[in-house]
Amino acid sequence: MNRRSLYFVGPRRVEVKEERVPMPAPGEVVVRSIVSAISAGTEMLFYRHQLEEGMLLDTTIPSLGGSFGYPFKYGYSTVGQVVDRGAGVPRELEGRLVFAFHPHESHFSSPVDQLIPVPEDLTAEDAAMLPSMETAVSLAMDGAPLLGEDVLIVGQGVVGLLTTAVLALMPTGSLTALERYPLRRKLSEEMGSGACLDIASCEELMRSCPFGERGADLTFELSGNPDALDTALGLTGFEGRVILGSWYGNKVVHAHLGEAFHRRRLRIIGSQVSSLSPSLSGRWDKERRLRLSWEMVRRTRPSRLVTHWFSVDEAAEAYDLIDRGGDDVAQVLLSYGGD
């Protein structure tokens, strides 16, 4: 059996190559992909060559072993159906819909314990959003908003929108988002923000935000733009926390950490989904967080954020679209047909 596999082959260049699908070893199955989600954050750093050569692709996902150097496979959000099995795998797994932290390709072999069964009441499109939802859940946990706090989210890409949806289910005092694209501002309010404002000067935003000149109690910087950290700091009040969820790659951050930062005693807290805060790990593990993430997928139905579909053979067009950006782009999915 052959498969179509997506390779990053150079800066802003991807190619789909045909290759053989490995036979399933004992304890493995073959999965036929149905859909995979492109990350407009992490994947675009690789696509644009905005990371250091030799950096490990991922330290927690077995299918992403190796280091950053062209050509390589990448991607971590694939949903498919089990179509073959190796020795020792129960027959009832055949035909099962599963999620995998796996690169973009039409078929792949995987150990059973690296696959996650998709709940029967969820679609493949919703399930493909699981990593983004898990990130949103992790961000909310790291932010730990208190009852009645005024919360600000800078950036309403897919992770920002899902973070908005999660926080909208919590009893915050106000929930405000900032985003420059009109479609994402509309989606933000649909996902539960009290208001999503266009990014302008800090002074104007201070007058427009519910918390006014006092500043937000808790701010999430999720734009992926290094310049936005300064905006986040400028809009956060005394003893406020700034949760830094953006990964800037090798882009340089220019932030003013002078008088206002020190006198307001602001805190910048890094958040990354691959680990749990030590303050939580005594009671929470990744499996418990994953169950919660599935529940948040069920409650918010994130497939409504999908704006574009491409076949895997059109992947170059998909990445170019995300790279150019624009008002009409939120989540982009790759499909694999019926082969």
Secondary structure, DSSP 4 states (H G I P E B T S, - for coil): -EEEEEEEEETTEEEEEEEEPPPPPTTEEEEEEEEEEEPTTHHHHHHTT-S-TT-BS-SS-GGG-SBS-SSB-----EEEEEEEE-TT--GGGTT-EEEE---SBSEEEEEGGGEEEPPTTS-HHHHTTHHHHHHHHHHHHHH-PPTT-EEEEE--SHHHHHHHHHHHTS--SEEEEE-SSHHHHHHHHHHT-SEEEPP--HHHHHHHSTTGGG-EEEEEE-SS-TTHHHHHHHTEEEEEEEEE----TTPPP----SHHHHHTT-EEEE--TTS--TTTTTT--HHHHHHHHHHHHHHH-GGGGEEEEEEGGGHHHHHHHHHH--TT-SEEEEE-TT-
